[in-house]
Amino acid sequence: MSDLLSPILYVMEDESEAFWCFAALMERMAPNFHRDQNGMHSQLLAISKVFVTDWPYMLVAYFFTISEDVL
């Protein structure tokens, strides 16, 4: 979690404000940490749709050749 807290703590001037900002972030990201990882899978599915619709076809094809798990 330090990789998430460090930028917040760097930007915020008050440590208590940084704590509450971090607490709100963790509450919003809570589904990503469920045992079934359903939240993480839905985010990966959403980003794969962005890749397929917004990125050039050749780049998407390259990702599929590396690993189907990437998308």
Chimera marker file (.cmm) of the C-alpha trace (Angstrom):
<marker_set name="trace">
<marker id="1" x="0.000" y="0.000" z="0.000" r="1" g="1" b="0" radius="0.5"/>
<marker id="2" x="2.958" y="2.307" z="0.365" r="1" g="1" b="0" radius="0.5"/>
<marker id="3" x="3.067" y="2.743" z="-3.414" r="1" g="1" b="0" radius="0.5"/>
<marker id="4" x="-0.426" y="4.230" z="-3.208" r="1" g="1" b="0" radius="0.5"/>
<marker id="5" x="0.150" y="6.270" z="-0.078" r="1" g="1" b="0" radius="0.5"/>
<marker id="6" x="3.523" y="7.770" z="-0.992" r="1" g="1" b="0" radius="0.5"/>
<marker id="7" x="2.272" y="10.124" z="-3.739" r="1" g="1" b="0" radius="0.5"/>
<marker id="8" x="-0.650" y="11.219" z="-1.573" r="1" g="1" b="0" radius="0.5"/>
<marker id="9" x="1.610" y="11.933" z="1.358" r="1" g="1" b="0" radius="0.5"/>
<marker id="10" x="4.025" y="13.811" z="-0.894" r="1" g="1" b="0" radius="0.5"/>
<marker id="11" x="1.307" y="16.066" z="-2.332" r="1" g="1" b="0" radius="0.5"/>
<marker id="12" x="-0.731" y="16.671" z="0.813" r="1" g="1" b="0" radius="0.5"/>
<marker id="13" x="0.612" y="19.216" z="3.261" r="1" g="1" b="0" radius="0.5"/>
<marker id="14" x="-1.078" y="17.788" z="6.330" r="1" g="1" b="0" radius="0.5"/>
<marker id="15" x="-0.488" y="14.192" z="7.406" r="1" g="1" b="0" radius="0.5"/>
<marker id="16" x="-4.023" y="13.805" z="8.755" r="1" g="1" b="0" radius="0.5"/>
<marker id="17" x="-5.495" y="14.983" z="5.422" r="1" g="1" b="0" radius="0.5"/>
<marker id="18" x="-3.272" y="12.478" z="3.641" r="1" g="1" b="0" radius="0.5"/>
<marker id="19" x="-4.598" y="9.731" z="5.919" r="1" g="1" b="0" radius="0.5"/>
<marker id="20" x="-8.233" y="10.543" z="5.161" r="1" g="1" b="0" radius="0.5"/>
<marker id="21" x="-7.518" y="10.797" z="1.453" r="1" g="1" b="0" radius="0.5"/>
<marker id="22" x="-5.835" y="7.391" z="1.576" r="1" g="1" b="0" radius="0.5"/>
<marker id="23" x="-8.724" y="5.937" z="3.593" r="1" g="1" b="0" radius="0.5"/>
<marker id="24" x="-11.206" y="7.166" z="0.964" r="1" g="1" b="0" radius="0.5"/>
<marker id="25" x="-9.045" y="5.709" z="-1.810" r="1" g="1" b="0" radius="0.5"/>
<marker id="26" x="-8.932" y="2.329" z="-0.069" r="1" g="1" b="0" radius="0.5"/>
<marker id="27" x="-12.695" y="2.382" z="0.415" r="1" g="1" b="0" radius="0.5"/>
<marker id="28" x="-13.179" y="3.090" z="-3.283" r="1" g="1" b="0" radius="0.5"/>
<marker id="29" x="-10.705" y="0.369" z="-4.275" r="1" g="1" b="0" radius="0.5"/>
<marker id="30" x="-12.062" y="-2.234" z="-1.836" r="1" g="1" b="0" radius="0.5"/>
<marker id="31" x="-13.507" y="-4.518" z="-4.564" r="1" g="1" b="0" radius="0.5"/>
<marker id="32" x="-9.994" y="-4.952" z="-5.974" r="1" g="1" b="0" radius="0.5"/>
<marker id="33" x="-8.932" y="-6.722" z="-2.805" r="1" g="1" b="0" radius="0.5"/>
<marker id="34" x="-11.731" y="-9.272" z="-2.475" r="1" g="1" b="0" radius="0.5"/>
<marker id="35" x="-10.645" y="-12.882" z="-2.398" r="1" g="1" b="0" radius="0.5"/>
<marker id="36" x="-12.441" y="-13.674" z="-5.672" r="1" g="1" b="0" radius="0.5"/>
<marker id="37" x="-10.698" y="-10.710" z="-7.402" r="1" g="1" b="0" radius="0.5"/>
<marker id="38" x="-13.934" y="-9.834" z="-9.181" r="1" g="1" b="0" radius="0.5"/>
<marker id="39" x="-13.191" y="-6.095" z="-9.030" r="1" g="1" b="0" radius="0.5"/>
<marker id="40" x="-9.746" y="-6.553" z="-10.528" r="1" g="1" b="0" radius="0.5"/>
<marker id="41" x="-11.116" y="-8.718" z="-13.339" r="1" g="1" b="0" radius="0.5"/>
<marker id="42" x="-13.764" y="-6.124" z="-14.204" r="1" g="1" b="0" radius="0.5"/>
<marker id="43" x="-11.119" y="-3.380" z="-14.364" r="1" g="1" b="0" radius="0.5"/>
<marker id="44" x="-8.895" y="-5.501" z="-16.618" r="1" g="1" b="0" radius="0.5"/>
<marker id="45" x="-11.868" y="-6.226" z="-18.875" r="1" g="1" b="0" radius="0.5"/>
<marker id="46" x="-12.657" y="-2.506" z="-19.088" r="1" g="1" b="0" radius="0.5"/>
<marker id="47" x="-9.076" y="-1.586" z="-19.979" r="1" g="1" b="0" radius="0.5"/>
<marker id="48" x="-8.930" y="-4.353" z="-22.588" r="1" g="1" b="0" radius="0.5"/>
<marker id="49" x="-12.001" y="-2.818" z="-24.258" r="1" g="1" b="0" radius="0.5"/>
<marker id="50" x="-10.212" y="0.540" z="-24.364" r="1" g="1" b="0" radius="0.5"/>
<marker id="51" x="-7.188" y="-1.087" z="-25.982" r="1" g="1" b="0" radius="0.5"/>
<marker id="52" x="-9.270" y="-2.838" z="-28.599" r="1" g="1" b="0" radius="0.5"/>
<marker id="53" x="-11.356" y="0.222" z="-29.542" r="1" g="1" b="0" radius="0.5"/>
<marker id="54" x="-8.770" y="2.998" z="-29.221" r="1" g="1" b="0" radius="0.5"/>
<marker id="55" x="-5.413" y="1.444" z="-30.063" r="1" g="1" b="0" radius="0.5"/>
<marker id="56" x="-4.258" y="0.564" z="-33.559" r="1" g="1" b="0" radius="0.5"/>
<marker id="57" x="-5.079" y="-2.944" z="-34.678" r="1" g="1" b="0" radius="0.5"/>
<marker id="58" x="-1.445" y="-3.978" z="-35.066" r="1" g="1" b="0" radius="0.5"/>
<marker id="59" x="-0.608" y="-3.119" z="-31.468" r="1" g="1" b="0" radius="0.5"/>
<marker id="60" x="-3.586" y="-5.073" z="-30.156" r="1" g="1" b="0" radius="0.5"/>
<marker id="61" x="-2.619" y="-8.018" z="-32.357" r="1" g="1" b="0" radius="0.5"/>
<marker id="62" x="0.909" y="-7.843" z="-30.966" r="1" g="1" b="0" radius="0.5"/>
<marker id="63" x="-0.414" y="-8.004" z="-27.388" r="1" g="1" b="0" radius="0.5"/>
<marker id="64" x="-2.471" y="-11.067" z="-28.298" r="1" g="1" b="0" radius="0.5"/>
<marker id="65" x="0.582" y="-12.780" z="-29.752" r="1" g="1" b="0" radius="0.5"/>
<marker id="66" x="2.548" y="-12.196" z="-26.545" r="1" g="1" b="0" radius="0.5"/>
<marker id="67" x="-0.127" y="-13.570" z="-24.276" r="1" g="1" b="0" radius="0.5"/>
<marker id="68" x="-3.875" y="-13.822" z="-24.326" r="1" g="1" b="0" radius="0.5"/>
<marker id="69" x="-3.816" y="-13.027" z="-20.597" r="1" g="1" b="0" radius="0.5"/>
<marker id="70" x="-2.649" y="-9.481" z="-21.323" r="1" g="1" b="0" radius="0.5"/>
<marker id="71" x="-6.054" y="-8.605" z="-22.675" r="1" g="1" b="0" radius="0.5"/>
<link id1="1" id2="2" r="1" g="1" b="0" radius="0.2"/>
<link id1="2" id2="3" r="1" g="1" b="0" radius="0.2"/>
<link id1="3" id2="4" r="1" g="1" b="0" radius="0.2"/>
<link id1="4" id2="5" r="1" g="1" b="0" radius="0.2"/>
<link id1="5" id2="6" r="1" g="1" b="0" radius="0.2"/>
<link id1="6" id2="7" r="1" g="1" b="0" radius="0.2"/>
<link id1="7" id2="8" r="1" g="1" b="0" radius="0.2"/>
<link id1="8" id2="9" r="1" g="1" b="0" radius="0.2"/>
<link id1="9" id2="10" r="1" g="1" b="0" radius="0.2"/>
<link id1="10" id2="11" r="1" g="1" b="0" radius="0.2"/>
<link id1="11" id2="12" r="1" g="1" b="0" radius="0.2"/>
<link id1="12" id2="13" r="1" g="1" b="0" radius="0.2"/>
<link id1="13" id2="14" r="1" g="1" b="0" radius="0.2"/>
<link id1="14" id2="15" r="1" g="1" b="0" radius="0.2"/>
<link id1="15" id2="16" r="1" g="1" b="0" radius="0.2"/>
<link id1="16" id2="17" r="1" g="1" b="0" radius="0.2"/>
<link id1="17" id2="18" r="1" g="1" b="0" radius="0.2"/>
<link id1="18" id2="19" r="1" g="1" b="0" radius="0.2"/>
<link id1="19" id2="20" r="1" g="1" b="0" radius="0.2"/>
<link id1="20" id2="21" r="1" g="1" b="0" radius="0.2"/>
<link id1="21" id2="22" r="1" g="1" b="0" radius="0.2"/>
<link id1="22" id2="23" r="1" g="1" b="0" radius="0.2"/>
<link id1="23" id2="24" r="1" g="1" b="0" radius="0.2"/>
<link id1="24" id2="25" r="1" g="1" b="0" radius="0.2"/>
<link id1="25" id2="26" r="1" g="1" b="0" radius="0.2"/>
<link id1="26" id2="27" r="1" g="1" b="0" radius="0.2"/>
<link id1="27" id2="28" r="1" g="1" b="0" radius="0.2"/>
<link id1="28" id2="29" r="1" g="1" b="0" radius="0.2"/>
<link id1="29" id2="30" r="1" g="1" b="0" radius="0.2"/>
<link id1="30" id2="31" r="1" g="1" b="0" radius="0.2"/>
<link id1="31" id2="32" r="1" g="1" b="0" radius="0.2"/>
<link id1="32" id2="33" r="1" g="1" b="0" radius="0.2"/>
<link id1="33" id2="34" r="1" g="1" b="0" radius="0.2"/>
<link id1="34" id2="35" r="1" g="1" b="0" radius="0.2"/>
<link id1="35" id2="36" r="1" g="1" b="0" radius="0.2"/>
<link id1="36" id2="37" r="1" g="1" b="0" radius="0.2"/>
<link id1="37" id2="38" r="1" g="1" b="0" radius="0.2"/>
<link id1="38" id2="39" r="1" g="1" b="0" radius="0.2"/>
<link id1="39" id2="40" r="1" g="1" b="0" radius="0.2"/>
<link id1="40" id2="41" r="1" g="1" b="0" radius="0.2"/>
<link id1="41" id2="42" r="1" g="1" b="0" radius="0.2"/>
<link id1="42" id2="43" r="1" g="1" b="0" radius="0.2"/>
<link id1="43" id2="44" r="1" g="1" b="0" radius="0.2"/>
<link id1="44" id2="45" r="1" g="1" b="0" radius="0.2"/>
<link id1="45" id2="46" r="1" g="1" b="0" radius="0.2"/>
<link id1="46" id2="47" r="1" g="1" b="0" radius="0.2"/>
<link id1="47" id2="48" r="1" g="1" b="0" radius="0.2"/>
<link id1="48" id2="49" r="1" g="1" b="0" radius="0.2"/>
<link id1="49" id2="50" r="1" g="1" b="0" radius="0.2"/>
<link id1="50" id2="51" r="1" g="1" b="0" radius="0.2"/>
<link id1="51" id2="52" r="1" g="1" b="0" radius="0.2"/>
<link id1="52" id2="53" r="1" g="1" b="0" radius="0.2"/>
<link id1="53" id2="54" r="1" g="1" b="0" radius="0.2"/>
<link id1="54" id2="55" r="1" g="1" b="0" radius="0.2"/>
<link id1="55" id2="56" r="1" g="1" b="0" radius="0.2"/>
<link id1="56" id2="57" r="1" g="1" b="0" radius="0.2"/>
<link id1="57" id2="58" r="1" g="1" b="0" radius="0.2"/>
<link id1="58" id2="59" r="1" g="1" b="0" radius="0.2"/>
<link id1="59" id2="60" r="1" g="1" b="0" radius="0.2"/>
<link id1="60" id2="61" r="1" g="1" b="0" radius="0.2"/>
<link id1="61" id2="62" r="1" g="1" b="0" radius="0.2"/>
<link id1="62" id2="63" r="1" g="1" b="0" radius="0.2"/>
<link id1="63" id2="64" r="1" g="1" b="0" radius="0.2"/>
<link id1="64" id2="65" r="1" g="1" b="0" radius="0.2"/>
<link id1="65" id2="66" r="1" g="1" b="0" radius="0.2"/>
<link id1="66" id2="67" r="1" g="1" b="0" radius="0.2"/>
<link id1="67" id2="68" r="1" g="1" b="0" radius="0.2"/>
<link id1="68" id2="69" r="1" g="1" b="0" radius="0.2"/>
<link id1="69" id2="70" r="1" g="1" b="0" radius="0.2"/>
<link id1="70" id2="71" r="1" g="1" b="0" radius="0.2"/>
</marker_set>
